[in-house]
């Protein structure tokens, strides 16, 4: 599989990435306490959710350049209060995933900083997209020739509050920024008190011929977004999460992950932070709702292979997307 991966020009060594992050963090500590107005990043803002036209792709066709198999990884860990420690963990996970020939590494939600004792801590430590944390993520991705997926909290000039933003970074380049649509105002928590809602349905991301549709945590409870991805041509649904603990919450998580995979006949990758607040239990599920890889409640990398033949077989036997009657 390695021969299918791009070669990175002038790769950045791991220590250089960490040193750069430390230098930029020290220089911007004071600045990060403000709202980061005037960022150079260009973003659009709409007053309602922007939808793309629905269409039904030809699921029997597969681009000849697409990889028939792709090894993927999910890196579950406890996000700490210190961004530099979190970036060090991510760097180590990415290096290990690359050594094991993974093409993609999925990470949890809220990667910059978290505190079990302060629900606003993550939002209060938001940065800009050109700040030290995302810059370090881009360097780590480039150095390891690997795609990184996960969410960070970012300040933008379109809102007073930060966004919970899902990033897809491949070979150091940001392919996607998705601002979380469904904020977690449930089970006694109110994410909307400290986070601005997104208003755009994210497009699919093409990595080596595999189409990925992303969701963030609470999004998985709303089947419409996963279905939009599926009918747009997604092969894989991807969930970055910090799934909160509570009675029955592990069962909720497992049920929803399997349901979203099965009802859309897609692979599903889901990575949750584990901590005193969040459950962990990251997993990869196949299009027939079989769990291919699963973690418990510890720092861990899990791996599996996505298989194009298996995806096509399930969709041939169970053609639910073709059999939909959306006009009723």
N, C-alpha and C positions, 0 to 999 in steps of 0.2 A: 504493500500500500504506500510505502514511503516515496516510491518513484512518482506517484501522482501528486505529490505536494510541491508547492512552489518553493523556489530557493530564495532566501532572503538576502538581499544585498546589504553589506555592511552590518551584520547582526550585532545587536547590543548585548553585552554580557550581563549576566544577572546582577553582579555587584555594581556595575555602572548604573543600571536601572535603579537599584535601591539607593545608591549615593545621590543620584539626581533627585529622587523623590525626597530624600531627607533635606537636601539643600533648598529645594523649592518650598517644602513645607515650612522650614524655618523662616524663609523670606516672606511667606504669605500668611503666617499665623494671624497677624493683626488684621490683615485685609479680609481673611475668611470670616471674621466676626460680623461683617456687614452683609448686605443683601446681594452683593456682586452685580450692581447695576452696570449697564454699559458693556456687557460682554460682546466680543466680536462675533460670537457664533450667531448664525442666522436661523431663526425659528419662526414658524407660522403659528398663528393663534386663531381659533374660530370659536364662535359663541355656541356652537352645537357640535355634536359628534359628526365628523366627516366620514361618509361611507363611500366605498368603492363599488362599482357595478358588480353584481353577481354573475357568474358564468359557470358552466360545468366543464371542467377540463377533460381531456381524453386520458383517462387513467390507464388505458392499455398501451399508451405510447410512452416511451422513455428515451430521452436524449442519448445519443450514442456516446457522448462525452461524459455522461454521468457515471460516477462510481457505483458499481453494483453493490458494493459493501463499503461501509464507513464505520470505523471504530470511534466511539464517543465516550466521554467521561463526565461524571458529575462530582464536583469537589465540595463536600459538606464540611463545614467547620463553624466554630463559635466566633462571631464577629466581635471584636473587643472595642474598647473605648479609644484605642490608639490607632489611627490610620496607618502609621508606618509599620506597626506589627501586622495589621491585616494585609498590607501589600506584600510583606515578607512571606506570609503563609500562601498567598495566591501565587507568588513567584515560585515557591517550592512545589506547589501542586502542578503548576503549568509545566515546569521542567520535568517532573515525573511523568505527567500525562504524555508529553512529547516523546520521552524515552520509550514509553510503551505504545507508541505509534498511534495515539489518539489524534483525531483531526479537530475535535471540538471539545472544549471544557466549559461546562455549565456550572455557574456559581450561585450562591443564595442572593437574597434581596437585602439591600441596604449595606453595601460592602464597605463604605467609608468608615463608619463608626456606629456602635450600638451600646446601649446600657439597659440592663434589666430593670434598673431602678428609676429610669427617667424616660417616659414614652416620647418626649420631644427631643431627646439627645441626637437621634439620627438626623432630624430636620435641622437642628441647631448647628450641626457640623457639615452641612451641605457645602459643596464647592461649585466652581464653574466647570464647564466642559473642557476648558483649556487650563484648568488648575492642576496641581501636582498629582492628585490621585489618578485621574483619567489619563494624564500624560504617562504615568508609570504603567498603567494597564496597557496602553498602546505599545510602550517599549517592551513589556514582557511578551505580548502577543507577537511582535515582530521578531524578537530574539529567538522565539521557539517555533516560528512558522506554524502557528496554531490559532484557531478562532476561539475567542473568549466571549462568553455570554453571561450577563448578570445585571443587577440593578444597582444604581447609585443615586444619591439625592443631589440634585443640581439646581443652582440658582440661575434664573434667566431674567431678562428684562421685560418679559411678557406678563409677569405675575409677581405679587408681593411675597408670596410663599414659594418655597422650592417645589420642584417636581420630583416624583419618584420615577426615575428614568431607566428603562431597560436598554442596555447598550449591547450591540453585536460588533465586535472588533475582530478583524481578520488581517493577519500580517501587518498589524499596526494601524490599519485604516478602519475608521468608524463606518460601518455599513448601515447601521440602523440606530435611531433614537426613538424609543416609544415611551410616551408619558402615560403613566397608569390611569386608566379610565375609571375603574371601579375602586373607589377608596374605601378602606375598611372601617365602616361605621356600623359595627356589629359586636355582639358579645361584650358590650360595655366599653368598647374602645371607639375613638373617633379620630381616624387618620386625617379627616378633612380639617381638623382644627389647626394642623401644622403643615399640611401638604396641599398644593393646588392640583385640581383634577386635570387630566389630559382630555383632549377633545377630538383626537384623530385615531381611527382604526389603523394599526400598523400594517404596512405592506409585507409580503413574504420576503424572505432573504434566501438567495440562492448561494449555496456553498457546494461546489463540485457537483452540480446537477441535482442535489437534494434541496427541496424547498421547505423552509422552516417558518412556522408561524408562532409568534411569541405572545406570552401572557405573564402577568405579574400577580402572584399570590391570590388575592380575593377574586381576581378575574375568572378563576377556574370554576367558581360557583355559578357563573352565568354562561350557559351553553351557547349563546348566540355568537360570542366572539370566536370560540373554537370552531363553530360551524362555518362562520365567514371564512376562516382560514382554510378549512377543508374544501369548500366549494371553489375557492380561489386557486386550489392546486397544492395545498400543503401536503407534504409527506410526513412531516414531524411537527408535533406541537411541543412547545418548550415553555416550562413554567419555572420562573425564579421566585422564591418565596421565603418568608419568615412566618411559618404557619404556627399561630399561637396555640399554646397548651389550653386544655380544658376538657371537661367531660365529653367523651366520644370523639374528640377532635382527631385522633389518629385514624379512627374508622372513617370519619368524614373525608380526610385527606386521601386515604387509600381508595375509597369508593369513587370519589370524584376523578382521581387520576385514571382509574380503570374505565370509568364511564366515558370520559372525554375521548380516550383512545378508541374504545369499542364503537361508540355511536358515530364516530367519524372515520373509522378504519384508518387511523394514523398511528405511527409510533408516538409515544409521549415521553419526554424527558422532564423530570421534576426534581428540583434541588431546593431543599429548605434548610435554613440556618438551624442549628441546634444550640440550645442554651437553657437557662432557667425559665425563659419566656416562650421559647419555640421548640418544636418537637423533633426536628430532623426528619428521619425516615425518607430520605431521598430515594428515588427509584427511576427505572426505565421500564416502560410498559410497551408491549408489542400491539399491533393493530387488532388482535383477537383478545386483548385484555389480559394477556399473560405477563406476569412480572419477570423481567429478564435479569434485572440486577436491583439490589435494594440495600440500603444502609439502615443502621439503627440510630443510636444517639451518641455518636462519637465523631471526631475528626476522621474523615475517610474519603478516599477516592474509589468510586465504583466505575466499572467499565462494561460496555457491551458493544456488539456489532449490529448496525442497521443493515438489513438485507433486502435488496430491491425485489428479489424473487418472492420472498415471504410476503412483502407488502402487496405485490400484484396478485399472489395466490389468494390472500384474504379478501381482497376487493373483488376478485372474480367469483368466489364462493358466496360472499356476503355483500352484494352491490347496493348497499343502503343509500349511497349518495346518488346513484343513478335512478333508484326507485322512488325517490322523494316526490311527493305531489304537493308542491308549494302553492298551487293555485286554490287549494281547498280552504 
